[in-house]
Amino acid sequence: MAEGHIVAADYVTGRLPPDERQAAEEHLRHCAQCRAAVEAARLTDTRQRSEDVAGGLISFAAHLVQGGFTMLAPSLRQLPAPPPEPPPELEVKPTFEPLRVLQPRVARGARGVLEVLGRFGLVLIMTVGVLLLPTPHGLSPEGHRALALFAFTGSILVLEPVSLPIAALTVPLAQVALGVATAPQAFETFSRPVVFLILASLFLAEALRKHGLTRRLALLSIVASGGGVRQLVLGMMGIAALLSMWVENTATAAVLIPVALTISKQIPDPKKARGLLVLLVLGIAYSASLGGMVTIMGSASNAVASGFLAQIRPWAFVDWMRYGLPAFLLLFPITWWLLLRLVPVAVQRLDVEPARREVAKLGSMSRPEREILLTLVVAAFFWVTGSFIEPALGLPPTLLSAAMVAVAAVAYLAVRQIIAWEDVKGVSWGIFLMIGAGLSLGEALTRTGATDWFAGLLTPLVTGPPLLISMLALVYLTSHLTDVMNNTTVAAVFVPVFISLAQADPSIDAVQLVLPVTLATTFGYSLPSASGRMALIAATGIVDRREMMRYGLIITGVSAVTLGLFFYALAVVGLI
C-alpha cells in the first residue's frame, strides 16, 4: 500500500505477501481509482509493463471523454507484441474516476514553466505582430484589431500553452482587451441554443457509456461479422458512425478503440496483430468523423455553422441532415474500401466465440438500456419533425427546437434516475467552451467589418472560376487547413465570410458554400493536431506519424474531391 492506495503492478503479478494481498482486496472493494489501476495493469505487456499501450489508451481515453482536449505526444513508437496467450474473454472495461470538468496543462519544473511561457510568448508575438502591420486597404481600425484577434485565437489553439478549453476562455478576454467587443458581446454566444444542444448530447453520451450500450453494440457487431475481417471493420466503422451522429465523435472513438485493441490480441503473431489493429483504429477514427457530418450535434464545426445560418434564414435540425446524410452515405463506403486496400492485413478471419460468450453473459437489455434507446428514438423523431409539428399543433415557437428536445431528453433520463449529476458533471464541458469561443470569434469578425474584407478577397476565387473549380478548391483547402487549425476556428472564420459574400451577391446561395466547407473540416486525418480522434490514436503509439500522414493524405484527397463533386452536382440540379 502506498499513500492509501495499492501498487497495481505488485497486486497483478502476485508479488504481495498473503496478508498484504488480503488487505489490498478489501481496499479494492471501496476504491474506484485502484480498481482502474488494476484493470489497466492487467492489460500490460509482458515485456514492458509500465509502458503498455492498452494502459496508455485507457488513461488517455478517459482524459478525452471526461473533459480534457490537450494533445499528448505518443509515448511509444511501436506497438508492443501481444501476450502469447490471448485473453479468454473479449472484454475491455475501462473503469476510471471522472476527471472533473477541465484538465489544463501542468508545467512541471523549470523546463516545463519555460516551455509554457515560450508558447504564450509566441502567441503574443503573433498577435502584436499583426497589430503592428499597416492597416490593410479597405479595412477599418476595428477590423484590423479583429485580425489580431484571429491571429491570437488561431495561435493559442494550435500552440496550446494551456488546454484547449482554457484557451477558448481567453478568446472573449482577448476581444475585450483588443477593443472589438464589450464583455456582454464577447460572452453572448456562449448562451446560444446550439451550444446547449451539444452539451445535452454529451449528457446523452454519458448515459450510453454508463449503462454499457456502446459496448453491447460493439460486441453484437463483432458476432454479426462472422469473423471476416472485411465485415468486422465495416461493422465497427458502422457502430462508430452511428453513435457519432448523436454523440460527440471523439468520445465515441475513445470507447470503441479499446475493443479493437482486445480483438487484435487474439492473434499470436505481433506483426499480423498490429496490421489488424491499425486498420481497426483508423476505421473507427475516420468513421467517427464521418458520422459527425450527419447532424448539427455531430461536430463542433457543424454547431458553429448552424448557429450562423440560423441568424440569416430559418434553419432547423432536418435542414442540416438533408445534406449531411447523403454526403455521409456517399463517403462512408468509399472510406471503408480505401482503408481495406491501403492498410496491409495478413489475417482474413478471426474467432468470434469470445465475443459470442460476452454477448450471452450480458443477457437481454436492462430497463435503463431500453429506456435510453427509446428516449434517443423519440428525441431523433422530434429533432427531424419538430419544425413541422410546432405550427401544425399551434405550439409555442421553438418549443420543439433541437436544443429544447435534447434538454427534455436529458431531463427525462434524470427524472427516471438513469443518469444523475454525478454522472454528467465530468463530461467534456470543454466542447461547450470551444463552440462558444468559435461563435464569439465569428461575431467579432462580422461586427468589425473584417468578414466583409475577407469576403472581398475571396470573391474572385468564388465567382471568377467555374463553380466546379471554385467548389473543389474551397473544399480541398479547408480539408487540409483543418490538419493544422482547430475545425471550430476554421468554421468560425469562413462561415461568416461566405454568408457575407452571398449577401453581397444574390446569385450565390450561402448554404451552397457553407455546407461543403464546414463538412470538409471532417477530413482532418493526416496529423495528430487535426482532431481529438487522431490525437487519441497518436498518443497510444498504435499508428506512427508516417502511417497517419500517408493514409490520411490519400483518404483526405479522395474524400475532398468526392465531397466537392457531390455539392457541385446538387448545385447543378438545383437542390442547393
VEXDO-352336 format. One record per residue (C-alpha): x, y, z; residue in one letter. Coordinates in steps of 0.5 Angstrom, whole numbers, plus 500, padded with zeros to 3 digits. Layout:
BEGIN
XYZA;...
***
This chain:
BEGIN
500500500M;503507498A;499513501E;493510502G;493506495H;495499493I;501498488V;497496482A;503492479A;505488485D;498486486Y;497484479V;504480479T;503477485G;509480489R;505482495L;505478501P;499474503P;497479509D;498485504E;494482499R;488481503Q;488488505A;489490498A;483486496E;479489502E;481496499H;479495492L;472494494R;472501496H;477505492C;475506484A;482509483Q;485503485C;481498481R;482503475A;490502476A;489494477V;485494471E;490498467A;496494470A;492487468R;493489460L;500491461T;505488456D;510482459T;516486456R;515493459Q;509493464R;510501465S;509503458E;504498455D;500501450V;493499453A;494502460G;496509456G;490508451L;485508457I;488513461S;488518455F;481516453A;479517460A;482524459H;479526453L;472523455V;472526461Q;474533460G;481534457G;483536450F;490537451T;494533446M;499528449L;506526445A;506519444P;510515449S;511509444L;514509437R;512502436Q;506497439L;509492444P;508485442A;501482445P;502477450P;503470448P;496467451E;490471448P;485473454P;480468455P;474474454E;473479449L;473485454E;475492456V;472495462K;476502463P;473504470T;476511472F;475516476E;471522473P;476527471L;473534473R;471539468V;478541465L;485539465Q;489544464P;497543462R;501543468V;508546468A;513541472R;520544474G;523550471A;524547464R;516546464G;515553466V;520556461L;516552455E;509554457V;512562458L;515561451G;509558448R;505564451F;510569448G;510566441L;502567442V;503575444L;509576439I;504574433M;498578436T;502584437V;506583430G;499583427V;497590430L;504593428L;503592421L;500597417P;492597417T;490594410P;487598405H;479598406G;479595413L;478599419S;482600425P;477596429E;477591423G;485591424H;485589431R;480584430A;485581425L;490581431A;484577435L;484572429F;492571430A;491570438F;486565437T;489561432G;496561435S;493560442I;489554440L;495551436V;501552441L;497550447E;500554452P;494551456V;489546455S;484548449L;478549454P;482554458I;485557451A;478558449A;476562455L;482567453T;478569447V;473573450P;478576454L;483578448A;476581445Q;475586450V;483587451A;483589444L;477593444G;473589439V;467587444A;465589451T;464584456A;457582454P;458582447Q;464577448A;460572452F;453573449E;455567444T;456562450F;449562451S;446560444R;442554444P;446550439V;452551445V;446547450F;445542444L;452540444I;452540452L;446536452A;448531447S;455530452L;450528457F;446523453L;453520451A;455519458E;448515459A;450511454L;457510457R;455509464K;450503462H;454499457G;450500451L;456502447T;460496449R;454492447R;453495440L;461493439A;460486441L;454485437L;458488431S;463483432I;459477433V;455479426A;461480422S;462472423G;470473424G;471476417G;476482417V;472486412R;466485415Q;469486422L;472493420V;465495417L;461493423G;466497428M;466503423M;458503422G;458503430I;463509431A;459513425A;452511428L;454514435L;458520433S;451522429M;448524436W;455523441V;461527441E;465524436N;472524440T;468520446A;466515441T;473513439A;475513446A;470508448V;471503442L;479503441I;480499447P;475494444V;479494438A;486493442L;483487445T;481484438I;488484436S;491481442K;487474439Q;493474434I;499471437P;504474431D;505481433P;506484426K;500481424K;496483430A;499490429R;496491422G;489489424L;490494430L;492500425V;486498421L;481498426L;483504430V;484508423L;477506421G;474508428I;477515428A;475516421Y;468514421S;467517428A;469524424S;464522418L;458520423G;459527426G;458530419M;450528419V;447532425T;449539428I;451536434M;456531431G;461536431S;463543434A;464546427S;457544425N;455547431A;458554429V;456554422A;449552424S;449558429G;451563424F;446560419L;440561424A;441568424Q;440569417I;435564415R;430559418P;435553420W;433547423A;436540425F;433537419V;436542414D;443540416W;441533415M;438534409R;445535406Y;450532411G;446525411L;447524403P;454526404A;456521409F;452515405L;457517399L;463518403L;463512408F;463506404P;469510400I;473511406T;472503408W;474501401W;480505401L;482503408L;482496406L;487497400R;491502404L;493498410V;496491410P;493486414V;495479414A;489476417V;483475414Q;478471419R;478471427L;475467432D;468471435V;467466440E;470470446P;465476443A;459471443R;460469450R;461476452E;454478449V;451471452A;454474459K;451481458L;444478457G;438482455S;438489455M;436492462S;431497464R;436503463P;438501457E;432500454R;429507456E;436510454I;435507447L;427509447L;429516449T;434517443L;429515438V;424519441V;429525441A;431524434A;424524432F;423531434F;429533432W;427531425V;420533425T;420539431G;420544426S;413542422F;410539429I;410546432E;406550427P;401544426A;399544433L;400551435G;405550440L;410556442P;415557437P;422554438T;419549444L;421543439L;427546437S;433541437A;436544444A;430544447M;428537445V;436535447A;435538454V;428535455A;431528454A;436529459V;431532464A;427525463Y;433521464L;435525470A;428524473V;428517472R;435516475Q;438513469I;443519470I;445523476A;449530476W;455526479E;455522472D;455528468V;459533471K;465530469G;464530462V;467534456S;465541458W;471544454G;467543448I;462548451F;467553451L;470551445M;464553441I;462559445G;469562443A;468560436G;462563435L;465569439S;470570434L;466570428G;461575431E;467580433A;470579426L;463581423T;462586427R;468590426T;468589418G;473584418A;469579415T;467583409D;474585408W;476577408F;470576403A;472582398G;479578398L;475571397L;470574392T;475573386P;476566388L;469564388V;466568383T;472568378G;473561376P;467556374P;463553380L;466546380L;473549380I;472554386S;468549390M;474544389L;479549391A;475551397L;473544400V;481542399Y;484548402L;479547408T;480540409S;488541409H;487547414L;484543419T;490539420D;494545423V;488549426M;482547430N;476546426N;472550430T;476556429T;476555421V;468555421A;468561426A;472565420V;470562414F;462561415V;461569416P;466570410V;461566406F;455569409I;457576408S;459574400L;453571399A;449577402Q;453582397A;452577391D;445575390P;447570385S;451566391I;447562396D;450562403A;449555404V;452553398Q;459555400L;458554408V;456547408L;461544404P;467548407V;464546414T;464539412L;471539409A;473540416T;471533418T;477530414F;483532419G;486525418Y;494527417S;496530423L;495529431P;493536431S;488535427A;482533432S;482529438G;481522435R;488523431M;491526438A;488520441L;491514437I;498518436A;498518444A;498511444T;503510439G;498505435I;499509429V;506512428D;506519425R;509517418R;503512417E;498517419M;501522414M;501517409R;494514410Y;491521412G;493525406L;491520401I;484519404I;483526405T;485528398G;480523395V;474525400S;475532399A;474531391V;468527392T;465532397L;466538392G;464534386L;457532391F;456539392F;457541385Y;452536383A;447539388L;448546385A;447544378V;441540379V;438546384G;438542390L;442547394I;
***
